[in-house]
Amino acid sequence: MQARDFFAMALNLDDEEIIEDIVTGSSFRHVQQGEILLKEGECQQEMLFLVSGIIRLYYFDVNGQEITDCFAAEPGMPIIARPKLLVPSAVYIEASTDSDMYSIPSAHIDCLLDKHCKLLKIYNNVLMDAFAMHWEIKTMICRNNAMQRYQWFLKTYPRLVDRISNKHVASFLGITPVTLSRLRRTLRENNALKVGEK
């Protein structure tokens, strides 16, 4: 997909001038699985928009264990560590699979927001959507048991379960890999019973 079509889709834009201004400052990037795009403490110098692949944001707890904060897997999804660019990140950003994305430098983002009021509204909506997503994740983990969390994950991220490691899924859901394996086995057995009953 060409950059022009991609940003028109990702940002729901039809204003040719705005699209042209975005495309002018953007560049295409391909990253390999396992590549770290941003480390904790570094300032994010660019806003990334996912074209394809899976991106994981994670941090380390007090015991040095990786905790997956969230995944980005939908084309057009912005990948930002903080609401503002150019401030120290609290998380790492890593490519869970080979991934393609468009990058827009923070300086160009500032120019775009100054020039186009419509983009400022879109940017605010992006931040509100990110807040809503993180709040959903937080309440889901706090209020549900392990099976409910895993079923929520399967529904919310239907194409991810076989493309990323069980360790990362488990840390995202706040359970151990052993518990995750048990949940997967239980669901497989229950599905097999349902098929057998038909």
SVG drawing of the C-alpha trace seen along z (x, -y; Angstrom):
<svg xmlns="http://www.w3.org/2000/svg" viewBox="-25 -26 43 63">
<polyline fill="none" stroke="black" stroke-width="0.4" points="0.0,0.0 1.3,-3.4 2.0,-5.9 -0.8,-8.2 -3.4,-5.5 -2.1,-4.1 -2.4,-7.4 -5.8,-8.2 -7.0,-4.9 -5.1,-4.9 -6.2,-8.5 -9.6,-8.5 -8.5,-11.4 -9.7,-12.7 -8.0,-16.1 -5.3,-15.9 -3.2,-18.7 -3.0,-17.2 -2.2,-13.7 0.5,-15.2 2.1,-17.0 2.1,-13.8 3.6,-11.7 6.3,-14.3 7.7,-13.9 7.3,-10.1 9.6,-7.2 9.0,-3.5 10.8,-1.1 11.1,2.7 12.3,4.2 13.3,7.7 11.7,9.9 13.3,9.2 14.6,5.7 14.3,3.1 12.8,-0.1 13.0,-2.0 14.5,-1.3 13.3,-2.4 14.7,-5.8 15.2,-6.8 13.2,-9.6 11.0,-8.6 12.1,-10.7 9.4,-9.5 5.8,-8.4 5.4,-5.0 2.4,-3.7 2.1,0.1 1.6,1.4 2.0,5.1 3.5,7.3 3.2,7.3 4.9,4.9 5.2,5.5 5.6,2.9 7.1,4.2 8.9,3.3 10.8,5.0 9.3,5.5 11.2,5.2 12.4,8.8 13.8,8.2 11.0,10.1 9.6,8.9 6.0,7.7 4.2,7.3 2.3,4.0 0.4,4.3 0.6,5.4 0.1,3.5 -1.1,5.7 -3.8,3.7 -2.6,2.0 -2.6,-1.8 -2.1,-1.6 0.2,-4.3 3.0,-3.0 3.9,-5.5 5.4,-4.9 4.1,-8.0 1.4,-10.6 4.2,-13.0 7.2,-12.3 10.7,-13.4 10.2,-12.4 11.9,-9.4 10.0,-6.1 8.8,-3.9 8.7,-0.9 10.7,1.0 9.2,1.3 10.1,4.5 9.1,6.2 7.5,9.5 7.6,10.4 9.1,9.0 7.2,5.8 6.7,2.9 5.8,-0.6 5.9,-4.3 7.9,-6.7 7.3,-10.4 9.9,-12.4 8.7,-14.3 9.7,-17.7 7.5,-17.0 4.6,-15.9 4.9,-19.3 4.8,-21.1 1.8,-19.1 -0.2,-19.8 0.6,-23.5 -0.5,-23.7 -3.6,-21.5 -6.2,-21.8 -7.9,-18.7 -4.7,-16.7 -4.7,-18.0 -8.1,-16.6 -7.1,-13.2 -4.0,-13.2 -6.1,-13.8 -8.5,-10.9 -5.5,-8.6 -4.4,-9.4 -7.9,-8.9 -8.2,-5.5 -4.8,-4.4 -6.0,-5.4 -9.2,-3.5 -7.3,-0.4 -5.0,-0.5 -7.8,-1.0 -9.6,2.0 -6.5,4.1 -6.0,3.0 -9.6,3.7 -9.7,7.0 -6.6,8.3 -7.7,7.0 -11.3,8.3 -11.1,11.6 -9.7,15.0 -7.0,16.6 -9.5,18.4 -11.5,15.2 -8.4,13.2 -7.2,15.8 -10.7,15.9 -10.6,12.1 -7.2,12.2 -8.4,14.7 -11.4,12.5 -9.5,9.2 -6.4,10.5 -7.7,13.4 -4.7,13.7 -1.9,13.3 -2.0,16.4 -0.1,18.6 2.3,15.9 3.9,14.8 5.5,16.7 3.5,18.1 5.9,16.4 4.8,13.0 1.1,13.8 1.4,15.1 3.2,12.0 0.6,9.8 -2.2,11.7 -0.5,11.8 -0.2,15.5 2.7,18.1 3.5,19.9 2.5,23.2 -0.9,21.7 -1.3,20.6 -0.5,24.1 -3.1,25.6 -5.7,23.1 -5.0,23.8 -5.3,27.6 -8.6,27.1 -10.1,25.1 -8.9,27.7 -10.5,30.5 -13.7,28.6 -13.9,27.9 -13.2,31.5 -16.1,32.6 -18.5,30.1 -17.5,31.4 -18.0,35.0 -21.5,34.2 -22.7,33.0"/>
</svg>
